[in-house]
Amino acid sequence: MPATPIRRLAAFLFAATCSVAALAQDARTDLLLYCGITMVRPMTEIARQFEQKESVKITIAQGGSEDLYQSAKKSGIGDWYLPGEPSYRDKHFKEGLLGEHVTVGHNQMALMVQKGNPKQVRPDPRELLRQDLIAIVGNAESGSVGQEARRILDGLGIYPQVVRQAAFLAPDSRSLVNAMKKGDADVTLNWRATAFFPDNAPKLDVVDLDPKLAKPQALLLIQLKSTKHAELGRRFMEFAAGDAGQAIFRKHGFLDNHLNK
């Protein structure tokens, strides 16, 4: 049956709509965030909300903080870097890749135990040396959780002993959580917020440490100088550090960026 004028018009409008949609997709700006594992959940939620406000797509590369920095440095691409503690900015700032930053929240370490604390672990990192406990810690060479554990344990003069006695070293906070959930360990030092994630809370508890020992660590969202969209990147940083972003961080168990205000 030959196409009627109405059918030809409908076909034309459909093709035009598809073409406009394709052009809009092509016009979308792709951005890359290097994000420490512990902060992936709040940052994913923040990224999705920002995507709805702007014509952008934010991809999140996740991993240990040191590994992520080295990836950003080697690749020469990316827009932001969010490590698990500020020492990574101090360590690498002179290399020239890291630019301006905002504080989006705070991490804090705690002892993590099985639900209900069946082994009666006390609020003291020396509990990691108990002979009746299976302990694990993070690897200080790969991620912030291991580096912060080393700082705390070095302050007590027990880091080498803990490492020797640990069942194994894990690369990041997620690996520590997964091992605890599988029952591979009784106790670890980990970022406390991870125990409050909905899929972790039914199986894990935290034993909070003295804040003088486990100091809250600022989470710095740092713009990379490799970015090609600096102004857009600043808007995202402002959004993450603003009221909406802070509400999301609090929801996921983090201390917000008003800690010292």
C-alpha positions in Angstrom: 0.0 0.0 0.0 1.5 3.4 -1.0 2.4 5.6 1.9 -0.2 8.4 2.6 0.9 12.0 3.2 0.0 11.5 6.9 2.1 8.3 7.1 5.0 10.1 5.4 4.7 13.0 7.8 4.6 10.7 10.8 7.7 8.8 9.6 9.5 12.1 9.0 8.6 13.3 12.5 9.7 10.0 14.1 13.1 10.2 12.2 13.5 13.8 13.2 12.8 13.0 16.9 15.4 10.2 16.8 17.9 12.5 15.2 17.4 15.2 17.8 17.7 12.6 20.6 20.9 11.3 19.1 22.3 14.8 18.8 21.4 15.5 22.5 23.1 12.3 23.5 26.2 13.3 21.6 26.1 16.8 23.2 26.2 15.3 26.7 29.4 15.9 28.6 31.2 12.9 30.0 33.0 13.4 33.3 35.2 11.0 35.4 35.4 10.9 39.1 38.1 8.8 40.9 36.4 7.9 44.1 37.7 6.0 47.2 35.6 2.9 47.8 34.1 4.0 51.1 32.5 7.1 49.5 31.1 5.5 46.3 27.5 5.2 47.6 27.0 8.8 48.6 28.9 10.1 45.6 26.9 7.9 43.2 23.7 9.4 44.5 25.1 12.9 44.3 26.3 12.3 40.7 22.9 11.0 39.6 21.2 14.1 41.0 23.7 16.4 39.3 23.2 14.6 36.0 19.5 15.5 36.2 20.4 19.1 36.7 23.0 19.3 33.9 23.6 17.6 30.5 26.3 15.4 31.8 27.2 11.8 32.5 29.5 11.1 35.4 31.5 7.8 35.5 32.9 6.8 38.8 36.1 4.8 39.0 36.4 3.2 42.4 39.3 1.7 44.3 42.0 2.3 46.9 42.9 6.0 47.2 46.6 5.5 46.2 45.8 3.2 43.4 43.2 5.7 42.1 45.7 8.6 42.2 48.3 6.6 40.2 45.6 5.7 37.6 44.6 9.3 37.2 48.3 10.4 36.9 49.1 7.7 34.4 46.1 8.1 32.2 46.1 11.9 32.1 42.3 12.0 32.0 39.6 12.7 34.6 37.9 15.5 36.4 38.0 14.9 40.2 39.7 12.8 42.8 38.2 11.9 46.2 40.5 10.0 48.5 39.6 8.6 51.8 41.7 11.1 53.8 43.5 14.4 53.2 47.0 13.0 53.4 46.8 11.9 49.8 46.5 15.6 48.7 49.4 16.5 50.9 51.5 13.7 49.5 50.9 14.3 45.8 50.2 18.0 45.6 53.6 19.0 44.4 53.3 16.7 41.4 50.9 19.2 39.8 47.9 17.1 39.0 45.7 18.2 42.0 43.9 21.6 41.9 41.3 23.3 44.0 39.1 21.3 46.4 36.1 21.3 48.7 35.3 19.3 51.8 32.3 17.0 51.3 32.3 15.2 54.7 34.5 13.3 57.2 35.7 9.7 57.5 36.3 8.3 61.0 37.9 4.9 61.9 36.4 2.4 64.4 36.7 -1.2 65.3 34.3 -3.3 63.3 32.9 -6.5 64.8 30.3 -9.1 64.2 26.7 -8.1 65.0 26.1 -7.9 68.7 29.9 -7.9 69.5 29.9 -11.6 70.6 33.6 -11.6 71.5 33.1 -8.5 73.7 35.7 -6.4 71.9 36.6 -3.3 73.8 37.1 0.2 72.4 40.9 -0.1 72.2 42.9 -0.9 69.0 45.1 -3.2 71.2 42.2 -5.7 70.9 43.6 -6.6 67.5 46.4 -8.4 69.3 44.1 -10.6 71.4 45.1 -14.3 70.8 41.4 -15.4 70.8 40.4 -13.1 67.9 41.0 -13.3 64.2 42.0 -9.8 63.1 42.4 -8.3 59.7 43.6 -4.8 58.6 43.9 -2.7 55.5 47.0 -2.6 53.3 48.6 0.8 53.9 50.2 0.8 50.4 46.9 0.7 48.5 44.1 2.5 50.3 43.2 5.1 52.9 41.8 2.6 55.3 45.1 0.8 55.6 47.0 4.1 55.8 44.8 5.4 58.6 45.0 2.1 60.5 48.8 2.3 60.3 48.7 5.9 61.7 46.6 4.9 64.6 48.5 1.7 65.4 51.9 3.4 65.0 50.7 6.0 67.5 50.3 3.1 70.0 53.6 1.5 68.9 51.9 -1.8 67.8 51.6 -1.6 64.1 54.3 -4.2 63.2 52.8 -6.7 65.8 49.3 -6.2 64.4 50.4 -6.8 60.8 52.3 -9.9 61.8 49.4 -11.3 63.7 46.7 -10.4 61.1 45.1 -13.2 59.1 45.6 -11.0 56.0 45.9 -7.5 54.7 43.0 -6.2 52.6 43.3 -3.6 49.8 40.4 -1.4 50.8 37.4 -1.0 53.1 35.0 -3.0 51.0 37.3 -6.0 51.1 37.4 -5.7 54.9 33.6 -5.5 55.1 33.2 -8.5 52.8 35.6 -10.6 54.8 33.8 -9.7 58.1 30.4 -10.5 56.6 31.6 -13.9 55.5 32.9 -14.6 59.0 36.5 -14.7 58.0 37.5 -12.4 60.9 36.2 -11.3 64.3 37.5 -7.7 64.3 39.1 -5.1 62.0 39.8 -1.4 61.9 37.6 0.2 59.2 35.9 3.4 58.3 32.8 3.4 60.6 30.3 4.6 58.0 30.5 1.3 56.1 28.9 -0.6 58.9 25.8 1.5 58.6 25.2 0.8 54.9 21.9 -1.1 54.6 23.4 -4.4 53.4 26.1 -4.3 56.1 24.2 -3.2 59.2 22.4 -6.5 59.8 25.7 -8.3 60.2 28.2 -5.8 61.6 28.6 -3.4 64.5 31.1 -0.7 65.3 33.0 -0.2 68.5 33.8 3.5 68.5 37.2 4.7 69.5 38.3 7.9 71.3 38.2 10.7 68.8 41.6 11.8 70.0 42.9 8.6 68.7 40.6 8.1 65.7 40.4 11.6 64.4 37.8 12.5 61.9 39.5 12.8 58.5 38.3 15.4 56.0 37.0 14.1 52.6 38.4 16.4 50.0 36.8 16.4 46.5 39.7 17.7 44.4 39.5 19.0 40.9 42.1 17.4 38.6 44.1 19.7 36.4 43.5 17.2 33.6 39.9 18.3 33.4 38.6 19.9 30.3 35.4 21.2 32.0 36.7 23.2 35.0 33.6 25.4 35.4 31.2 22.5 35.2 33.5 20.7 37.6 33.3 23.5 40.1 29.5 23.4 40.0 29.5 19.7 40.8 31.9 20.4 43.7 29.6 23.1 45.1 26.7 20.8 44.8 28.4 18.0 46.7 29.5 20.3 49.4 26.2 22.1 49.6 23.0 21.2 51.6 21.8 18.5 49.2 25.1 16.8 49.1 25.6 17.0 52.8 22.2 15.4 53.5 23.2 12.5 51.3 26.5 12.0 53.2 24.8 12.1 56.5 22.2 9.5 55.3 25.1 7.1 54.5 26.6 7.4 58.0 29.3 10.0 57.4 30.0 13.1 59.4 29.2 16.2 57.3 31.5 19.0 56.4 30.2 21.3 59.2 32.2 19.3 61.8 34.5 22.1 62.7 32.1 25.0 62.2 
